[in-house]
Amino acid sequence: MRDGVLGFHLWESMDSGRWFMIPLWSVALFFFVEAAILWREGRRKSIPSQCHACGYDLRGSPPDGACPECGAARKAANLG
């Protein structure tokens, strides 16, 4: 066995087969980062009936007015 860095090790067996050990924390870190990226992308999607600036639900407000929560002007796609 060769000493590795941060828990990664290379094992050499008698029959010249090689094994590479990956610590569990690195696998968990990979999936955590991937899930965080997907979660953040999912939150960025704008729903047509929401204010583009603050996310306030605009379904009950007049279509030609500004957002009652933050005062932002409505985009044409957010009318509804």
N, C-alpha and C positions, 0 to 999 in steps of 0.2 A: 504494500500500500504506500502510495506517495501522499505526503501531507498536502492538503489543499488549502484553499483560501475560502474563508467564510463557510466552511462545512462541505465544500465540494471536494470530492476525493476520486482518485483514479486507482482502481484495484487491478493488479495483474495476477492472474491465476497460473497454476503450474502448466496448464495446457496452452499457454500463450494467448488465452482469451482475455480480453480487457473488459472491465466493467467501470462505468462512470456513475458515481452516486450523486444524486441531486438532493439537497436538503429540502424538507417539507416546507419550510418557511419561504423558499424561493418560488415554489409552485403556488402557494397561497398568495404571495405578493403579486404574481402575474395575474391571477384571476381577480384579485381585488382591484388592481389598476384597470383591467379591462372592464369590470363592472362599473367602476367610477366613471370611465369615459362614456360608456353607453348610457348611464343614468344622466350625465350632464347633457349629452346630445338630445335625449328624450325631453328634458326640461326646456330646451331652447325652442322646440317646435311651438309655433304660435297657433292657437285655436282661433278660427275666424271671428267668433263672437267675443273675444277678449281684447282689451286694450293692448296695443303693441308695446307700450312703455312700462306699464305696471301689472298687467295681467288681470285687471278688473273685469268682471263680467258685464258686458254692455248690452245684453239682450233686452233689458227693460228700459233703456234710456233712448231718447230721441236720436234718429239716425244722422241728423245734421249737426248735432252738438258735440262738444268736447267731452272727454272722459270726466265724469263727476268726481272721481277719486284723485287724479293727478293733474287734470286740466290739459292733457295732451290732445292735439288734434287727431281726429280719426282718419285712418287710411281708408282708401276706397275698398280694399279687401275686407276690412273689419266692419263694414256696414251690415247690420242685421240684428 
